[in-house]
């Protein structure tokens, strides 16, 4: 594997030179922190060990590159191909004005296209005052690998705008969304065959509808215009099942990881979901649907953490009731007999079988990794476990279902929505009634032969023809199961691959590298 050693050296050199432009240079204080020992400030005050540990974490984008490099050492591709897969192809930084009352405010945004090995590129848009270029680049890179893992034929992309939408009136949020869309249109980085955004943190169906409308307004006569963005309302070309797809996909991932004795052994558990104790961080779209599906699948949700704190009940929490309680009171705290946990991240350290961090990145880091007691970590968020924390966890025998696989249900359903918009027909519209007619004839024949009539409810169940949500759920389940065994096969077939994240990256590198090798490099 001489090429692998050369590629590793080349990537390390590339990483060193890249860091000058995208990461702030370290201060003397930062440089003096070694092995978790706090540096002394000018006043003689010691910086806390926890602060030192967290600040020593690599940036999000560097973390993704670190995972890539670890997997690339096991890949059999030329150095140049590996460097091309690793590189962020296009980074658009956008500053645009928006009129707010009698003033004008300038907002900063980004659209990053990580890989063009498949078109269109695909990735969500974040609205958050803390979003950074490094974060958007990392998320775009993850989208490339995520799409490859679940066999979705897109390259990776991501967008972000530095705005806290909660601080502004609805009309201002709409103007920000539409102007950001226009800036993407001017740069030719949005379109059904170019780059297709989707919802992410701080955005949803409403913003996606505004994006679609803006694109259509300046693209008259383009038949496939609605396919320029996914995550839209169903009434505007969206697809049933998209809203719950990320959490539902995570459920399929966890279920498959524990489906057999051989699978479950990796996590030190008995097979099956029944009775497994689960703690969820984040009761947003991903966390809620993951928790609800896991509970319906037989697990006990014993803890839920949110922004305001956490709640814990060893006897189990009803997810739907907690969700309703939060809607009514504005908080998950003080729920029935559950114990309040004021420091929300402390709940991550409680004893459980499955931990689902479904909030933001770096929630499990060098500061708390040694105290995590879960047997499995299913990453619902992007990058919830830092690179340094992962090393600690793996040494302790705690394995992760990596984010680039576990939360890929969202982009899978987005792919189905894109296909629907390109085809201009709802899944199930053409075949549903024909399927029901066939099923009805079979049921009638069974009743005639057996002399026994089914109850109306059983008859309706047997006759039911698949509709859009049935097809989406079936396609999502098939996708997550197939991807899981591709990852597990890579893990089991290479003794040097020590964890599922490296295996997942290796699977994606193999698919992307094969694409470049077969298509060639132009010109």
C-alpha positions, 0 to 999 in steps of 0.5 A: 500500500505504498500509494496509501502512505504517500496519500497520507503524507500529501494530505497531512501537508495539504491540511497544514497549508489549508489551516492558515486560511480557514482556522485562526492561528493559535495564541501563546496561551493555546499553544501552551496547553498540552495533555489537558494541563491548563495554562496560566493567565497573566493574572496567575489564574489557572484556566479550568481543565475542562475549558482546556480540554474542549478548546483543544478539540479540532475544528468541525471541518478538521474533524471530518478531514481527520475521519476521512484520512483515517479511512483513506489509509485503507483505500486503494486509490491514487493520491490525487483521487483521494485528495480530490475526494477530500477537497471542498470544491466551491465555497461561496461567501455571500454578504447581502443587504436586507431592509428592516424598517428604516434601516438596512442590515447586512447579513453574511451567508455561505453556500458550499459545494463539497463534491461534484462527482455527482450532480446535483449537489445536495444539502440543507440551509442553516439559519443561526447566529453562530454558524461559521464557514468552517461549520458549513464546509464540514457539513457539506463534506459530510453530505458527500459521504452521507449520500454515497453511503446510502446510495443517493446520487448527489454530491454534498453541499450545505448553506448557512446564514448568520441570523437568529430568526427568532429575533425578527418578525416573519416578514424580515425572515422571509426577506432574508430567505428570498434575498439569500436565494437570489444570491444563490441564483446569481451565482448559479448555485441552485437549481434542479440539476445544479444544487438542491437545498433543504431544511436544517437547523433554524429552517423548515417547510416555510422557508423551503416554500419561499425558496421555491417561489423565488426560484420559480419567479425568475425561472419562467417556463422551467417545468422542473422548477419545484425540484430546486429545493426539498423539504417543502410543504406537501401542498407545494410539491413536498413528500409525505414522510419527509418531516419524520424521515431523519428520526425514522431512519435513525430508528431503522439504523438502531433496530438493524444494529441490534437485529441479530446476536452477531450485530448486537455483540459489537455493542455488548448487548443482547439482540432486539430493542425490547426493554433497552433503556434510551436517553435522547438529547434534543426533542426537535424534529430528529429527536422527537421522531427518533424517540417516538419510533424507538418507544413504539419499537419496544425501548424505554425512553428514560431521559430527555434533554433539551435547551432548558434542562433534562428530565429522567425517570427510570420507569420510562417517559411517554414521549408524546406526553412530554412533547405536549407538556413542552408545547403547553408550558414551554419547557420539558421540566416539571413533567409528572414524577420525572426528576429534573436535571438542571444541567442538560448535558449531565443527562448524557452521563446517566446510565443507559443502553442507547444514547441518542445525541440529536442536538448540535455538534461536540456535545460529547467531548474531551470533558465528558467522554470518560463519564459516558455510560451508554453502550451505543451512541446513535448520532442523530445530530451532525458531529455530536461526538468530537474526534478526541472524545471518540478516541476515549469512547472506543478505548472504553469499548463504546461504539457509535452509529456514525452521523453520516449513516445514522441521520441519513434518512433525511437526505434519502427522503429528500431524494424521493421528493426530488424524484417526485418533482422531476416525474411530476406525479405522486408516488402511488397515484398510478398503481394504488387502486390497481393494487387494491383491486388485485388484493380484493380479488385475492381476499374474496377468493380466500373467503370463498375457499375457506368459508370464513369472512374477514372482519371489516378491519382485517379486510381493509388491512389486507386490501390496502394499496400502497400510497406515497407515505408507504412507499417513502417508508419502505424505500427508507427502510430498504436504504438504511438496512442495505447501507448498514450491511455495507458498513458492517461488511467493510468493518468485518472484512478489514481487521485494521478498521476498528470502528463503524465510522471508519468503515462508513467513510471507507464505503463512501470513499470507495464509491466516490473514488470508483466514480472518478476512476470510471468517469475520468478526469476532464479534460 
